[in-house]
């Protein structure tokens, strides 16, 4: 069964990659058609191209619960669908064909299911459905197939940049990219980040930072690590504009409540562009751990924290041993962190 699934995935990936070399005019390359709940007529929408440093490549408006884009591109890429200057709604692959998107702006987890109708998007949708249903083995098999193809494309680059947690796998994807993607500045920067990231994975020393909390008081990471009451510090890089970050916060709250008295501190570093919005959000949620805001917008503005920790995306977590200053885990899932901390804090 698994062999048949992987063979189908390989065929679809071949179709998606071969589509990169079509002779379509830019305006006919692909069409994005969507339906939307929870947004008024006239709401402005935009597509941001991740591989072009989040450049806005198409705009449209909601009309009668629907929208349509005709982006001017010539090769596959990974995009984010935003309410202009506000909320992220979806992300998906732009590639030849008609892409269908269903949006429910009132559902905080709706962003998890991107688009459908083209090979890469159908594969990614299958991957997310399997993961959400707890079939992690099958989901991992799909991801490994995508990352391990002989020539990798936009979907593999998307997975490498936003989902994969293996630096070796990510570098392998970059080594086998299609010529159109391989020449992008985004890819060169990503490769540099991965090489630098090797220093901030498990076994590397933490790098200090200092940013203001909601009251404007600067708090350094070193002051938290060196606090004798703390045995471990979990650094969480996040932002209010990042839907997956917001969904993860209640899980971190459970971890914090369970282990704080045993010696765990959480140092939340917001990558929000607008600190006032972050401040309002944190106060409303009343999260008890240390919250600071770097105020530059994270990777989009190349902040020092983003650079030092070679963040390819958020949310990203880093667990530090306070006694040694050594990073002992990076990008662990919440359940994995729970098991790890339970063992560490029993000693």
C-alpha positions in Angstrom: 0.0 0.0 0.0 2.8 2.4 1.0 4.7 1.5 -2.2 1.7 2.3 -4.3 1.2 5.6 -2.5 4.8 6.7 -2.9 4.7 5.7 -6.6 1.7 7.9 -7.1 3.4 10.8 -5.3 6.5 10.4 -7.4 4.4 10.6 -10.6 2.5 13.7 -9.4 5.8 15.4 -8.5 7.2 14.6 -12.0 4.0 16.2 -13.5 4.4 19.2 -11.3 8.1 19.7 -12.1 7.6 19.1 -15.8 4.9 21.8 -15.8 7.7 24.3 -14.9 8.9 24.3 -18.5 5.5 25.0 -20.2 5.3 27.7 -22.8 2.2 29.3 -21.3 2.0 33.1 -21.1 2.6 34.5 -17.6 -1.1 35.6 -17.3 -2.3 32.1 -18.3 0.2 30.2 -16.2 -2.2 29.5 -13.4 -5.5 30.7 -11.9 -6.5 30.8 -8.3 -10.2 30.5 -7.6 -11.6 30.8 -4.1 -14.6 30.9 -1.9 -14.6 32.7 1.5 -16.6 32.8 4.7 -16.2 35.6 7.3 -15.0 38.4 5.0 -17.1 41.3 3.7 -17.5 42.2 0.1 -14.6 44.5 -1.0 -12.1 43.0 1.4 -8.7 43.3 -0.2 -6.6 40.1 -0.6 -3.1 39.6 -1.7 -0.6 36.8 -2.6 2.9 37.1 -1.1 5.6 35.1 -2.8 7.8 33.5 -0.2 10.6 32.8 -2.7 10.8 36.5 -3.6 11.1 37.6 0.0 7.3 37.9 0.5 6.8 40.3 -2.5 3.1 40.9 -3.3 2.6 39.4 -6.7 -1.2 39.6 -7.1 -4.2 41.5 -5.6 -7.9 41.0 -5.7 -11.1 41.7 -3.7 -13.8 39.6 -2.2 -17.1 39.7 -4.2 -20.2 37.7 -3.2 -18.2 35.3 -1.1 -15.6 34.5 -3.8 -12.3 35.8 -5.2 -10.0 35.1 -8.1 -6.3 35.7 -8.8 -4.4 35.6 -12.1 -0.8 36.0 -10.8 1.9 37.0 -13.3 4.5 34.3 -12.8 6.5 32.0 -15.0 7.5 29.1 -12.7 6.2 27.4 -9.5 6.5 29.2 -6.2 5.1 29.1 -2.7 2.7 31.9 -1.7 0.8 33.1 1.3 -2.8 34.4 1.0 -3.3 37.4 3.2 -6.1 39.9 4.0 -4.0 42.9 2.9 -1.8 44.2 5.7 -3.6 42.0 8.2 -4.3 38.3 8.6 -2.8 35.2 7.0 -5.5 33.0 5.5 -3.7 30.2 3.6 -0.5 29.1 2.0 -0.1 26.9 -1.1 1.9 26.3 -4.3 1.4 28.3 -7.4 1.9 26.1 -10.4 0.2 25.4 -13.8 -3.5 24.8 -13.7 -6.5 26.0 -11.8 -6.0 26.1 -8.0 -9.0 26.0 -5.7 -9.0 27.6 -2.3 -11.7 27.4 0.4 -11.3 30.0 3.2 -13.1 30.3 6.5 -11.7 33.4 8.1 -13.5 32.7 11.4 -11.8 29.4 11.9 -8.3 29.8 13.4 -7.1 26.4 12.2 -8.5 26.8 8.6 -5.0 27.9 7.4 -3.7 24.4 7.8 -5.5 23.2 4.7 -4.2 25.2 1.8 -5.4 24.5 -1.7 -6.3 21.7 -4.1 -6.7 21.0 -7.8 -3.0 20.8 -8.9 -0.5 18.0 -8.2 1.7 19.7 -5.5 -1.3 21.1 -3.6 -3.1 17.8 -3.6 0.0 16.1 -2.3 0.4 18.6 0.5 -3.3 18.4 1.4 -2.9 14.6 1.7 0.2 15.1 3.9 -1.6 17.4 6.3 -4.7 15.2 6.5 -2.6 12.2 7.4 -0.7 14.1 10.0 -3.8 15.6 11.6 -5.4 12.1 11.7 -2.3 10.8 13.6 -0.9 8.7 10.8 2.5 10.1 11.2 4.3 7.2 9.5 2.4 7.7 6.2 2.8 11.5 6.5 6.5 11.2 7.0 6.7 8.8 4.0 5.1 11.5 1.8 7.5 14.2 3.1 10.5 12.0 2.6 9.4 11.2 -0.9 9.0 14.9 -1.7 12.3 15.8 -0.2 14.1 12.9 -1.8 13.1 13.2 -5.4 15.9 13.3 -8.0 15.1 16.9 -9.0 13.3 18.9 -6.3 10.8 21.7 -7.0 8.7 24.3 -5.2 6.9 21.9 -3.0 10.1 20.4 -1.7 11.6 23.8 -1.1 8.4 24.8 0.8 8.7 21.6 2.9 12.4 22.2 3.5 11.9 25.8 4.5 8.7 25.4 6.7 8.3 21.8 7.8 11.5 19.7 7.7 13.6 19.7 10.8 16.7 17.9 9.4 19.4 20.3 8.2 20.9 17.5 6.1 17.6 16.9 4.3 17.2 20.6 3.7 20.6 21.0 2.2 20.0 17.9 0.0 16.8 19.6 -1.4 18.8 22.7 -2.3 21.5 20.7 -4.0 18.8 19.1 -6.4 16.6 22.1 -7.1 15.2 22.8 -10.6 17.4 25.5 -12.4 14.6 28.1 -12.1 14.6 27.8 -8.3 18.3 27.2 -7.8 19.3 30.6 -9.1 17.0 32.5 -6.6 18.6 34.8 -4.1 16.2 33.2 -1.5 17.8 29.9 -2.0 21.4 31.3 -1.6 20.3 33.0 1.6 18.6 29.8 2.8 21.7 27.8 2.2 23.8 30.3 4.3 21.2 30.1 7.0 21.4 26.3 7.1 25.2 26.3 7.3 24.9 28.8 10.2 22.1 26.9 11.8 24.4 24.0 12.4 25.9 26.1 15.2 22.5 26.6 17.0 21.2 23.0 16.8 21.5 20.6 19.7 25.1 20.7 21.0 25.7 24.4 20.2 25.9 27.3 22.6 22.9 29.7 22.9 23.4 33.3 21.6 22.3 36.1 23.9 19.6 38.7 22.9 17.9 41.5 24.7 14.5 43.0 23.9 11.8 44.9 25.8 8.8 43.3 27.5 5.2 44.6 27.4 6.2 47.3 30.0 9.2 48.5 28.0 11.7 46.9 30.3 14.6 45.2 28.4 15.1 41.6 29.4 18.1 39.6 28.1 18.1 35.9 27.5 21.3 35.6 29.5 19.6 37.0 32.6 17.0 34.3 32.3 19.5 31.5 31.7 21.7 32.7 34.6 18.8 32.9 37.0 19.5 30.3 39.7 15.8 29.4 39.9 15.9 28.2 36.3 17.2 24.8 35.1 16.0 25.0 31.5 14.8 27.8 29.3 12.6 27.3 26.3 12.9 30.1 23.7 9.8 30.4 21.5 10.2 32.5 18.3 6.7 33.5 17.2 4.4 36.4 16.0 0.7 37.3 16.3 0.5 37.3 12.4 1.6 33.7 12.3 -1.4 31.5 12.6 0.5 28.3 13.4 2.3 30.2 16.2 -0.9 31.4 17.7 -2.4 27.8 17.6 0.7 26.5 19.4 0.6 29.0 22.3 -2.0 27.1 24.4 0.1 24.0 24.1 3.1 25.9 25.4 0.9 27.3 28.2 0.3 23.7 29.3 4.0 22.9 29.2 4.8 26.0 31.2 2.1 25.3 33.9 3.3 21.7 34.2 7.1 22.4 34.5 7.6 26.0 35.7 7.7 25.2 39.4 10.3 22.4 38.6 12.7 24.8 36.9 11.5 25.6 33.4 11.2 29.2 32.2 9.8 30.3 28.8 11.3 33.2 26.9 8.9 34.2 24.1 10.4 36.3 21.4 7.8 38.0 19.2 8.7 38.8 15.6 5.8 41.2 15.2 6.2 44.2 12.9 3.8 46.3 15.1 4.8 46.0 18.8 1.6 47.6 20.0 -0.5 44.8 18.4 1.8 42.2 20.1 1.5 44.1 23.5 -2.3 44.2 23.3 -2.4 40.5 22.4 -0.1 39.3 25.2 -1.9 41.3 27.8 -5.3 40.0 26.6 -4.1 36.4 26.8 -2.3 36.9 30.1 0.5 34.5 29.3 2.6 34.2 32.5 6.0 33.6 31.0 8.6 36.2 29.9 7.5 37.9 26.6 9.6 40.3 24.6 9.3 41.8 21.2 12.2 42.3 18.8 10.0 44.7 16.8 11.5 44.2 13.3 9.2 41.7 11.8 11.6 38.8 12.0 13.0 37.3 8.8 11.3 39.9 6.6 13.5 42.5 8.1 16.5 40.3 8.9 16.5 40.9 12.6 19.6 39.9 14.6 17.7 37.2 16.5 16.4 35.7 13.2 19.9 35.8 11.8 21.7 34.4 14.9 19.4 31.5 15.2 19.1 30.9 11.5 15.3 30.8 11.6 13.8 29.5 8.4 10.3 30.2 9.7 8.2 30.4 12.9 7.2 29.0 15.2 10.6 27.8 16.2 11.6 26.6 19.7 15.0 26.2 21.3 15.6 24.4 24.6 18.7 25.6 26.7 20.3 23.9 29.6 20.9 26.7 32.1 23.9 25.0 33.8 25.9 24.7 30.6 24.4 27.2 28.2 24.1 24.4 25.6 21.2 24.0 23.3 19.8 20.5 23.9 16.8 20.5 21.6 15.4 22.5 18.7 12.0 22.4 17.0 10.7 19.6 19.1 7.0 18.9 18.9 5.0 19.8 22.0 4.4 16.2 23.0 8.1 15.4 22.5 9.1 18.4 24.7 6.7 17.1 27.3 8.4 13.7 27.4 11.9 15.3 27.4 11.2 17.8 30.1 9.4 15.2 32.3 12.6 13.1 32.2 15.0 16.0 32.6 13.2 17.6 35.6 12.9 14.4 37.5 16.6 14.4 38.1 
